[in-house]
């Protein structure tokens, strides 16, 4: 098994992991990516039992976008950790 590069967002994955589905269900990453592509409501992506805890919709969506960038199938298109860190800092706002 290869070790992820320190300068990228998990540039490698375990052999076959990205291709497997759990009990015939789509992988979480695939489900979320498709939901964003189809511009579905956040209520269709986030577990309904957690929705009452989501107060900052824009921040949740921004974090989803960062996460989707980190899970791109082509490692060369994934953001560098510096960009990920800067994006997450912008999401959280000033201290």
Secondary structure, 3 states (H helix, E strand, C coil): CCCCCCCECCCCCCCCHHHCCECCECCHHHHHHHHHHCCCCHHHCCCHHHHCCCCCHHHHHHHHHHHHHHCCCCHHHCCEHHHHHHHHHHHHCCC
